Amino acid sequence: MFEKQGAHLFGIDPGIDFPAALVAGLRARMAGQPPHAIAKVELIVNTQRMARRIEALFRKDSASFLPKIRLITHPGPPEVEAALPRPVSGLRRRLELTGLISKLLDTSPDLAPRAALFDLADSLSALMDEMQIEDVPTSVLEDLDVTDQSGHWERALTFLRIVNRYFDAADPTPDAAALQKRAIDLRLAMWAEKPPMHPIIIAGSTGSRGTTHRLMQAVAALPNGAVVLPGFDFDMPRHVWDQLMDGVGEPGRIMPAEDHPQYRFGKLLADVNATPQDVYRWTDDRAPSPERNKLVSLALRPAPVTDQWLADGPSLPSLAVATQGLTLLEATTKREEALAIALRLRQAAEDGVTAALITPDRVLTRQVTAALGRWGIVPDDSAGTPVQLSPPGRLLRHVAKLFEGDLTAEALLTILKHPLCHAGAERGDHVLMTNKLELKIRREGWAYPKAEELLAWCATQERADWGEWIVRSFMDQRGHGERALSVWLDHHISLTEQIVAGSHSEDSSALWDKKAGRKVREIVDDLIAEAPYGTDLSASDYGSLFGSVLAKGEVRDRDEPHPHIRIWGTMEARVMGADLLILSSLNEGTWPQVPPADPWLNRRMRADSGLLLPERSIGLSAHDFQQAIAGKDVWLTRAAKSDDVETVPSRWVNRLLNLMNGLPGNGGPDAVKEMRSRAKPWLDYARQMDAPIPALRAHRPSPRPPVSARPRELPVTQIKTLIRDPYAVYAQRVLKLRPLNPLQRIPDALMRGIAVHDILETYIKRTVADPSILTRDQFMAEAKARLAEIPFPLVRKLWEARLDHVATSFVTEEIARQNRARPKHFEVTGKSTINELGFTLTAKADRVDIDERGGAWIYDYKTGKPPSVAEQEHFDKQMLLEAALVERNGFEAFEGAHFERAIHIGLKAGTGEQEAPTDKIPPAQVWQELTTLIAAYLDEAQGFTSRRAVQMEGQEGDYDHLARLGEWQPSDEPVQEILK
């Protein structure tokens, strides 16, 4: 079948549909032979996707026999597979490593933080695979010269020693990487004893892994064996190949050109003692644009020899011809890039053209998918959706979080609002009750809902059964101590099924429904099966492990994808063919991606031990780029900014543009302009779609509602608001709008004020009954007892420290206060009416003391800074108005008492008592000023102006968004609007 002497090496040009060319070449070589002859051909390919495509191509034209298609990870034949044990799953090995590392960290906690447990297990598992594939035993690492290394190497070696047993050839449970190596070793031994006579072809692999590389070497040397290389650069001159292969395989060399797209082929040629001229074309097919292949080949030459651009560049064919069909789109932002791509894909869908977006950037693919959704186009995404982001995956992760701490309002409502929660029966009633419960939680500020509170509220709603289900499913789920993985899993799954079934059903099938549910069920079943190999875990460790296991899976979109619009990763692009290829996110760090940090070995140690260098992944990406850019119609896209950060163009795009701009004689600069001009209309379309609809700028509002709708009652605390920001009073009292409290209430000034007021009220009441406890220690004991109820330990300590700073001064001043008047009333309410206006002022005084002469001493506790005299004179009139209410007998609790003093008690260090300026503004005067103010706002000609006199310009108000602040400035004149 293969007539030439030496290694049988063949190549297919970049840009040619590799599976189609492979099948065509094989048919051509089998021409004239009996139909069944092709069934003897053994075809070894690198991916299952490649195998499926080849089978589809064979079946496309006519019925025929198929070759024996095997995967390079399972090269067979059956007798070889039968002689080997079944490999253990990667999950089992990871669980075993997690247990070993956990025990190591227990005995030597200084080696690494426990939070890195699962990351260490992952990276150690990857290193094990690589060592087995590259045939590097742990003894090689032990023998490395690390005299110039830091103590980090000794710590890394401690971890590596725990996996020695997995490299034992007698290990009865090898993992997939070790088994692949054993299978290849066994097959090579069989070939050495009895060379096979049937054709064996390895196709589509670059030989980037050690075991694959060895197999390719052996097959190329067989009498009837052949290796078909994808994207082989037939345009690269021999002297460049020589420079590329200089030092390949040289021991200790740490700077080979592994980042070049053809490096792996150069290494294979060197190892089989062949030259680039020994690589023949598999078919007579030519690339869609041979001129472009020459241009890209020159642009991607190894970095040390890019000076050859000057010599070889002028000999390139016309760059206008080379770049015909090549579009360069340089967007301003990623959003703009995604929208332009979506528009081009939409056009391809309308034209019936097969188009594929190729990128390693999953964020961009989600943006493009979302943009296509507005036209009802669902792309065929090869990667699908990560299982952890699917509905059942999210629910399971949320439930696992319940084990890690006390139940928060946020965690409770997150699960209650999940679409799978209570899916067994009466889902509508559940949604209604959840909405009501959320409003209750926000209104009451339940940061950590309690069982008795929930049950009491559900009883008022006549849904006690629903409340009992919540208590049973969500309360007291916090896991203490360590448990076996299987115990965690059993509880986790049963609890999640109980939550899905709901309060009136036992049907939890919705959790495992549809593609996402079935995929999650598969992953969970695997985890349950391998759980005995795991270790004991804490609740947080279990949650991290479960989430990371889910993250390994993917589920394809459940909707019917569009037949012509596809999204591929770079690996999928090697297999499939499309009329239009869009290569996106061509920025450094994205394509090519930055190699991840290696926590175990540095570059020199990797080179000395024979492991792969980080540049290998860049070289593979470069090879993917070289194949994809050679297509017929290709887009190259990038964004100048990503998350407001300047990006750097991909090195391959930079090289291509620099080379072309340096060749004016070949029309390079004009060709670059033409590439950009082809993208300009699409960028214009994208910008037009994102352009905001012109709208008139809002004016500073000053609404004038009917007098009948204006408030006829206000508390003293809102008089300041009426003076400073009348619009807020309008929104709250006329429109009846209330700001929604946060779901997870934070320990803010309001919470601190309420807590401190409770402390003082309780403590002062006790001192009235027992004056002997009026001491600093008793005050702090009361404070600590009340603050213990605050569910934020750090904040609790801070507030306790603040009170400790003022405790001595507060107690000293309190003794003086009680000597002049007796604490009598707490949180006492009062009101008085301006009869001529029909307006009522209400108040709630923190504390009122009555002296022996019947004088009322009004106190107001201030956890912050009390208002200054000037502020009270013009804006903050709360204490002055309360004094006026006393004079008008507005407080029924002590009617007939006369006003004596109004005092702010500052609870901030250095504040103390500050008396209200009732001598400057006596109660009668302040009441008259209030009457004038209210009369003005009960006049239909008076508008409620937004931010009339706010204390600070940057101060935020609850209704600023409603007033459309930002479209106008506080210095703008208010525009009054008559409302009816």
N, C-alpha and C positions, 0 to 999 in steps of 0.2 A: 504494500500500500504506500510505503514511503521509500523512494528510490535512492535518495541522497545518502552519502556516507556520513558518519559522525552523528552528533546529536541532532535529533529531529526537532528543530525549533521553527515555529511559524508565528507570524504576527498579523494583526489586523489594524489598519490605520485608525487613529483617533477620528471620531465623527461618524464612523460606520456603525450601524446597528449590529452589535457584536453577536447576539444569539442568532439573528437572521443570517449573518454572514457565516457563522459557524455551521449552521444547518445546511446552507447552500454549498459550502465547501465539502462537507461530508457527503452530501448527495452526489456531487460531481466526482468524488474519488470512488464512490461505490457504483458509479454508472457501469453498465455492462455485466455486473455480477448478479447472481440469483437474488430474488427479493429477500430471502431469509439471511443473506450474508450480513446485512446491517445489524441483525440481532446479535451477532457475535462481537460487535464493536462495544467496548467498554468506555463510556464517556464519564469522566470525573469532573464535576463542576463545583464551584465554591459556595453556592447558596441554593436553598430550596426554591427561592423565587426564580433563579436561573433555570433550574430543572423544570419547573412548571412552564416557563416560557418556551423552552426547547420542545417539550412535549406538545404544546399548543401549535408550534410551527410545523412539526411533523404531521400533525393531524389536519392542518389547514388545507393543504392542496389535495391530497388523495389518501386513501387508506393504505397503510404500509406497516411493516414491522418497525419497532422502535429499538434503538440501541439500549444497552444496559446503562441506565443513568444512575450514577452514585454521587454522593456528596463527599467532598474532600475530608470532612470530619469523620465520615464512615466509609472509608474506601473499599471495604469488603475484601473479597467476595464472602458469600454466606459461610463458607467453612472457616474463614478467618474470624468472622464475627462470633461464630459458635464456640470457638476455642477460647474466647475471652469472657470474663465476667461482665455483668451489667454494671454500668457506671453508677456511682451514687449521684444524687442530684446536687446541683450547686447550692441549693438551699440547705441541705443537710450539712455540707461542708462549712457553709457560713455559720450555721448554728453551732457546730462543733468549735470553730475558731472563736466564736463569741464567748463560749464557755471557757476555753483555754485562756483567752486574753483577760476575761473577767477574774479568773483565779489568780492570774499573774499580777493584775492591778491590785487585788486584795492584799497580796503579800508584799508588793512593791508599789505603793501608790504614787511614788515620786516619778515613776516611768512615764506616765501620761495621765491627763485628767480623765475621769470616768465618763465625762460627756463625749469623749472621742471613741468610746467602746466600739460602736457599730461602724464608724468610719475606718477604724483600724482593722476590723474584721474584713471589710470590703477590700481595702487596699492590700491587705496581706493575702487575701484570696486571689486577687489579680496578680500579685507578684508570684504566688505559687504556680498559677497557670502558666505564666510567662517562663518561669524557670523550668517547668516540665516540658513546655513546647520547645524551648531553646536548648534543652538537654544540659541544664546547668545545675549540678547537684549542690546541696548546701555546703559541702566541704570546700567548694571553690570560694564561697563567701568567707568561710572561716579563715582561709589562707590569704585573703587580701591584705596588702600592705596598707595599714591605716595609721602609720606612725605620725603622719601629718594631719590626721583628722581629730576632731573634737570628741568629747565624751558622748556625743550623739550617736556615733557608730556603735559604741558598746551597748547603749540602750536598744538600738535597732537590732543588734545581733541577739539580744536577750529574747526579743519577740520571735526572731527567725528560728531560734533553736527549738521552739515549741512545736514547729511543724516538720521536724526531721522525719518523723515516722511516716508522713504522707509520701515521702520520696523512696520509701523502702519498696523494692521490686516485688517483695513477697506480700505486700499489703493486699489483702483479699478484697478491699473495697476501694478501688482506684476511682478518681473523679474523671470527668470527661476529657480533660487535657491529657492526663496520664494515660488514659485508655486509648486515645487517638495515637499517642506516641507508640504504645505497645502494638496497636494494630498495624501501624506502618512498619515498625521493626519486623513484625512477624511476616508481613507480606513481602518485604524486601528480602528476607531470608529465604522465602519460598521461591522468589524470582532468581536468587543466586543459585539455588539448587536446580531449579527447572524453569528456564525463561519461558514466559507465556508466548504463544504463537498468534493469539488473536490480537487485533488492534486495541491499544489502550491510549486514550487521549485525555490529557488534562487541559481544560479550557477555562479561561476567565480569571485565573488567579495571578497575582503579581509575585507570589512567593515571599510575602512579607513576614510570615511566621516560620520558625525553624523547621517544624515537622513538614509543613507544606513544601518548603524549599527543598528538603531532602527527597521528598516524593517526586517532585518535578525533575530533579537531577536524575533520579533512577529511571523514570519513564522516558525521558529524552534519550537515554542510552539504550533502551530496549530495541530489538530489531524491528518490532512493529509498534513502537511507542512514539508519541508525539506530544509536544506542548504548544498550545496556541495562546499567544500572549495578547491581552487586550490593550488597545491604545499604544501600540509600539511605534516609536518615532523613527520612521525610515528616513527622515530628512536630516537627522543629526549627523554631522560628519564624523569620520573615524577618529580624528584627533580629539574631538570633544568627548567621544566615548572613552578614549584612552585617559583623558584627564579626569573624567567622571569616575573611572574604575581604578585610578591611581590610589594604591593603598587599601583597596577593598580586601578585607580579611586580614589585614596586617595587625598583629597582636598589639594591644595597648593603644591603638590609634583612636582618638576621641573626636576627630573632626572630619569624618568622611562626608561626602555630599548627599547625606540621606534625605535632605529636604528637596532634592531634585526629583521630578516625576518619573524619570527613567532609571533611577538608582537601583531599584530592586532587580530590574532586568539586567543591568550591568553586572550586578553581583552574580546572577544566575549564569550569565555568559562566561564570567571568569571561572566559576566553579565547574562548568562542564567543558572548559578549555575551548570555547568558541568565540567567534568575533561577531560584530553586528552584521557583517556580510553573510554570515551563516544562517541568519534569520530570513526565511522566505515568506512571501505573502501567501496567506491561506487561500485567498480568492483573488480574482482579477478586479474586484470592486475597488473603486477609488473614493476617497473622502468627498463629501459634498463640496468642499472648497480646499483643494490642495494648496492653493496660494496662502490661505489663512493658516494651514498647518505649518507651512514654512515660516511664516511670520511668528507664530506662537512658539515654535521650536527655538528660534533664535532668541526671542524675548526671555525664555525660561532657561537659558543656558546657565550652568553653575556660576555662582557669584564671582569666583576668582577669575573667570574668563570672559566677563561681560565686555572687556575691551575689544573683543572680536566683533562687537556691533559695528565698530568703525570700518572694519575690513569687509565683513560679510553683509552688512546692512544694504549697501548700494546695489548688491546683486539680487536682492529680493524682487519678486514680480510687483506689478503695480499694486500699491496698497489700497487704492480705491476698489480694485477687484477683490483683494484679499478680505476687505471689510464689508463687502456687499452682503447685506443680510445681517450685519452686526450692529446692534443698537446699544448705546451707552446712556443710561439714565442715572443722573446724579441729582437726587432729591435733597431738599433741605432737611426734612425730618423723616423718621421712620414711618410715621402715619402717612405722609405724602407719598413715600415710596410704596407702601402697601396699597394705597388707593389707586395709584397709577398702574400697578401690577394687576389689580382686580379689574380695572377698566379694560386692560389688554386681554385678560383671560375671558372677560365677557364678550369681547369682540370675536375671540377665537371660537367661543361657544356658538355665537350666532352664525359664524362662517362654516361651522362643522369641521374646524381644524383641531387636531389633537395638540394640546398644549400642556406643558408641565412646568411647574415652579420647583426649582431645585435649590435648596438652602439647608444649612444645618441650624438655622435660627428658628426655633419653634415659636418664639414670640411673634415674629413676623408672619409665620404661616397662620397663626390664630387671627392676626389682624386682617390678613387677606381673606380668610374664610368668613370673617364677620362682614367684611365689605361685600363679598359676593352674595351673602345672605339677603341683602336688600333686593337682589334681582331673582331670588329663589334658586340660585345655583349652589349646589353642594358639591365641592370638589372631592375627588377620590384621594383621600389622604392615606398614604402608605403607613404613616406612623400612628394614625388614629388618635385617640384621647388617652392620656395616662389614666390607669385604673383608679388611682388615688383621687382623681378629679371627677370621676363618674359619680352619679347619685348614691349608689350603694357604698362606693369607696369612701365618699365624704362622710356618710352617716356612720360607718364603722369607725372612722378616725375620731369623729366627734364623741362617740360613746366611749372610746378608749380614754379620752381626756377626762371623763368622769371619775376614773380611778385615781387620778393624780392629785386631787385636792377637793376642798369643799365645793359644793354646788353653787355656782354663781348664777345670777339672773341671766347673764349673757349666754352662758353654756346651756341653761334650761331652754330659753326661747330659741336658740339656734337649732336645737334638735326638734323642738315642738313645731317649728316652722318648716322643717325639712319635708319635701314632697313625699317621702316614703313613711314618715311618721304617722301612726294611726291609720295606715292604709287598709287594714283588715276590714273595717266597717265604720260607718258613720263619720266619714272623713270630713264632711261639710260641717257637722256640729263641732268637731274637733277644731277646725279652723276658726270658727266663730268664738269658741271658748278661749283659744289661744290669743286672739286679738283682744278680747276683754281682759285676759290675764296680763297681757303686756301693758295695757293702760293702767291697770291696778298697780303693777310693779313700778312703773314710772312715777305714778302719783304718790305712792307710799315710800319710794326710795328703798326697795328691798334689794340691797346689793347681794345678800346671801339669803334667798327665800328659806323659810323654815316650814316644817311639816304642819305645825299647828296653824300657822297663818294661812297656808294654802287650803287646808281642810276647812277652816272656818269660812274663808271666802267662797269656796266651791259650794258649801252648804247654803249660803245666801243666794247662789245662782241655781240651786236645786240640781246640782250636778256633783253630788258627793262621790259617785262612782268614778267620775273622771279624776277628781282630786286624789282618790285612793290609788288609782292607777299611776298618777304622777309620783306620789310618795313611794309607791312600791318600785317604780322603775328608775327613779332619779335620785332619791334621797339616800344618804348613807352608803354611797357606792365607793367612797375613798378606800383604796387598798393600802394596808399597812404591812410593812415588812416585805420579804421576798417570797415569791411563790413559784412553783414549777410552771414552765411555759404552757403545758397542757391544761393546767388548772386555770390560768389566765384565759386561754382560748375558749374553754368550755363556758366559763362565766360570761365572757365578752359576747360570744355568738348567741347564747341563750338570752342575754339581756337585750341585745339588739333585735332579735326576733320578737321579744315581748313588746318592745317599743313599736315595732312595725305593726304588730297585730292590733294593738290598741286596747281600749278599755272594754270593748264589747265583742271581741273576737279572739280566736287563737290562730287565725290564718296569717302566717308571716311570709307567704309565697312571693309577695311583691318585692321582697328584698333580693330574691334570686331570679327575678323575671328578666326577660329581654337579654340582649347580648352583654350588656354591662354586668347584670346580675350573674349571668352564667360564668363570665370570666372571673368575677370576684369569687364565686363559689369554687371555681377550679383552684384559684390561688389559696383560698382558705383551706380547702381540702388537702392541698399539698403541705401547707403549714401544719395542719393537724397531724398528718401522717408522719412528718419529720420532727414533731414536737418532742418526742422522747430523747432526741439527740441534743436538745437545747439545755440551757442551764436555768437555775433559779434567777428570777428577775424582780426588780422593784417595779412599781406601777409606771414610773416615768420611763424606765428602761424598756418595759414591755410596749408602751405606746410608741417609742422611737423605733423599736424593732418591727412592730406591725406596720407602721407607716412606711418604713423603708422597703419592706417586702412588697407591699402594694405598689410602690413606686416603680418596681421592676416590670410590671405588667402594662399592657396597652389593649384598648378595645377599639375596634373599628367603628366608624360612625354608623348608627342604626338606620339612618335615612338612606334612601337610594341615591348613590352618587351620580354625578353627571358623567356620561360615557367619554367625554373628550377632555375634561379638565381634571388635572391630577396634581398632587403635591408629593414630591419625592424627597427623600434624604439623598445624600451623595452616593450611598451604596445602591439604592434602588435605581439611580440614574445609569449605573453601569449595565443594567440588565434590560431596561425597557427603552423603547424608541418613541419619539414624538416629533411632530412637524415644527413646533415652536418650543424652544427651551429658554426659560428665564432663570438666570443665575443671579441670585439675590444675596443681600447682606455681605457684599464683597468688601468687608472692612477687616483690618488686622484685629485679631482677637475673636472674630466670628468665623470668617472663612479666609485663611486658616484659623482654626481655634488655637488658643494658647495651650501648650501641653500642660496637663495638671502637675502640681508639685508632687514630687516623690518623697514620701516621708521616710523612706528606707535607705536609698542609695543615691549618691550624687552621680554626675555624668561620668567622671573618671572611673569610679568604682563599677558603674554599669559596663563601661567599655572594657575594663580589665577582666571582668567576670564573663564577658560574652553575651550580656543582655542587650536589649534594644535601646537605642538612644531616643530621647524625646523627639528628635527631628524626623523619626520614622513616620509619625502621624502626619506631620506637615508634608512629607514627601507623598504619602498616599492621597492627601487632599489635593496636592498639586497635580497628581495624575488624574484624579477625578475632574479637576478643572480643565486640564488639557483635553480630555475626551469630550467634555460637554461643550466647550467653546468651539469645537470643530463642527458643530451641527450646521444645518442649512440656514435656519432662522434663529438667531440667538440674541437674547437681551442680557446685558450686564448691568446690574443695578446696585446702588449703594445710597446711603443717606449721609449727608455731611455732619449731622448731629444725631446723637442717640441719648435721650433723656437729658437734653440740654448740654451734653458734653460733646466737644469736637471729636470726630472720628478720624482715623487714618486709613486711606485707601488700602485695599489688599495689595500685598507686594506684587502679585501677578498683574493686577490692573496697572499699578505704578510702572512696572517694567514695560508693559505693552505700550502705554502712552508715552513714556520717555523715549522708547525706541522709535515710535512713529513720529513724534515731534522732532526727532533728530534726523529725520530722513526727508527733507523738503524735496530732494530730487526725485523721490519715489511718490511724491504726493502725500506724505505722511500727515502733515498738519491739516491739510484739506480733508483728508479721510477722517481724522479725529473730529473735525467740525461737523462733517456729515453724519458721523455716528451719533453725536449729541443732538443734531437737528432732528433726527428721526424720533428722538425721545421727547422733544419739546412739545408737540401737540398733546401728548398723553399727560405730561406734567401740567400743561395749561388746563386740561379737562379736570385733573385732580384738584387743582387749586380753585377752579370754578365751583366744583362740588362742595368744597370745604369753605367757600367764601360765605361769610355771614349775610343774612338777609338784612338789607338796610332798614334801620328802625330809628325813629326819632328818639333823641336823648330825653330821658325823664327829667322833669323839673323838681325842684325841692318842694315837697308837698306841704300843703296847709289846708286840709279838708275842712269844709264847713257843713257838718251834718245838721239836720233839723233840730231845733231846740228841744223838741219832744224826745229825741233820741239821745240827748246829751246826759252824762251821768248826774244823778241827783244824790249820790252818796259816795264818799271817798274816805278811806282811812287816812290818818295823819301822815303815814309813811309815804303816801302817794302825792301829797301836796308838793313835796320837793320835785317829784317827777313831772307834775303839771307845770311847774315853773321852768324846769330845765329841758324837758322833752315832752311837750304836750301831745305829740303824735303817738307816743307810747300809751298814754291814757286813752286816746281815741281808739287805738287798735284793741286795747284790752277791754275797755268799758263800753264802747259803742259797737265795735265789730265782734266783741265777745271772743277774741282770739287769745289763746294762752300758749306760751312756749311749752313744747313737749320736754319733759325732764329727760335727762340721759338715762339710757338703759342701765348701764353700770355706773352708778353714782360715784364720782370721785371725791376724795376727802378735801373739799374746797372750803372757802371761808364760810359759806352758809352752814355746812355740816359742823364746822368747828364752833360757830356761833350758837347753834342749837345745843350742842353737847355742853358747852360752857354754861349756857343759861340754865340747863337742867341741873348741872353741878351746883351752881350758886343757889338756885331756888331750893333744892333739897337741903343743902348745907345750912342756909340761913334759917329755914324752918326748924331744923334741929337745934340750932343755937338759941332760938327763942324759947324752946322747951327746956334746954339745958345749956345755960351760958358758959358752963365750965369747958365745953368742947370748942370754944372760940380760940383755938390755937392753930399754929402753923401745921403741926403734925396731923391734927384731925382734919384740917382742910385738905391736905394732900392725900390723906386716906380716902376721903370722899371723892376726890378727883380721880384717883387711880381706880376706884371701884366703878365709877361711871365710864371712864375711858376704856375699861376692859371690854366694853360692849362694842367698841369701834373695830370693825373687821380688817384693819390695816395696821399690822404690828409696827412698821417703821413710823408711820404717821402718828400712831398712838404715843410712841416714845417722844416724838418731837413736840406734840401738844402738851404732854406731861412736863417736859423740860420748860416750856414756855410758862406754864402755870407755876412751876417751881421757882422761876425767877421773880414772880410777883407775889408769891404766897405771903411772905413776911409783911410787905407793905399793905397788902390787901387786908390781912387780919388786923393789923394795927389800926388802919383806917376804919375797919368795920366795928371795932370796939368803940371808936369815937362816934360812929354813926348811931350805934344802938344806945349810947349814953344820952344822945340828944333826942332820939325818937325811937319808937318801938316798931319793928317790922310788922306790918299788919296785913297787907294785901299783895298778892303775887299774880302776875298775868291777869290783872283786873281790867275789865272792859268798861268803856264809857262812850257816850255819844251826846251830841247836841245839835239842834236844828236852827238854821237861819230861816226864820219863818217867812220873811218877805220874799225869799228866793225858793223856798221849798227844798232846801238842800240840807243834808245831814252829814255831819263829820263824825267819824267813829275813831276809836283808839283802843289800844291794849297796852297798858303800862307794865313794864317789867316788874316794878316793885314800888309800893307806896308805903312809907312809914308815917305814923301819926304821933305827934308829940303831945305833951301834957296839956297844951293850950288848944288842942284840936287842929293844929297846923299840919298840912299834908306835905311831906317831903317826897318828891317824885324822883326815882332813880331809873337810869337806863344803862344797861351793861354794854360796853363796847369792847369787842375783842380786837378791833383795829384801832385806828387813830380817831379820837372823837373830833367832830367838826369844830372848826375855829369859830371865834366870835363873829367874824365877818361872814362866814358861811351861814351861820344861824340867822344873822340879820337879814340876809338877802335870799337864801335858798332853803337851807335845811331847818325848817321851823317845827320839827316834831315836838321837841320838849316845850317850846313856847306855846304851841297849840294845846298840848296836854295841860299846861298851867291854866290856859284860858278855859278848858273844859272843867277844871276843878272849880274855878271861880263861877262858872255857869251851872254848878251842881250837875255836871254831866256824868259823874260816877255815882251810881246808885249805892255802891258798896260803902261809901263814906260820905253820903250826901249831907251837906251842912258844914263839912270841914272847909276851912279856908286854905288858900294856897300859901305855902311858906317858901319852899325852894325847889328848883329843878336842877338836877346834877347828873352829869355823865360820869360813870365809874369806868375808868380806863383799865383794861386788863392786859395792857402791853407795857413792857418795862419802860419806866420813866414818864408814864402818863398820869396815873392817879386820878383824883377827882377834878372835874372841870365843870364849873357852874354855868348854866344857861344865862344869857344876858337879859334876864327879866327886868333889871333895873333900867336898861336902855329901851327895851320894848316891853312895856307892861302888858298883861293879859288883855286888857281892853283894847289896846292898840293893835295887837296881833290879830284879835278877832275882827276888828274893823278892816285890816288889810286883807284877811281871808275873805270877808264879805265882798270887798272890791274885786278881788281876784276871781271869785266864783261868779260874780255878776258879769264880769267881762266874758267868761267862757259860757255863760248862758245867753249871751247875745249872739244872734244868728250871723252877725257881721264878723265875729271873731273866729279865726281859723286855728286849728290845732297844728302848729308848725313843728316839723321834724327837727330835732336837735337844736332847739331854740337857744339854749345856753348851757351846753354840756360842760362838765368840769374840765375834761381833757379831750383834745381833738381826737386822739386815737382810741378813746373809750368806746367799747362796743355796746350796743343796745340790743335788746331782744327783738326789736321790730325794724332794725336798720335794713334788713333784706327786703322787707315788705315796702319800705319807703324808697327802695332802689338807690340806696346810698352808694356812691361810686360813679353813678351817671351824673351826679351833681356834686357841687362842693358846698361845704358849710357857709362859705361866704356868699353863695348865690342868694338872690332875693326869693323868698318863698312865693309860690303861685297858689293862690286860693282857688278852691274848687267847691262850688255849691252842690251839695248832695241832697237828693230828695227821696 
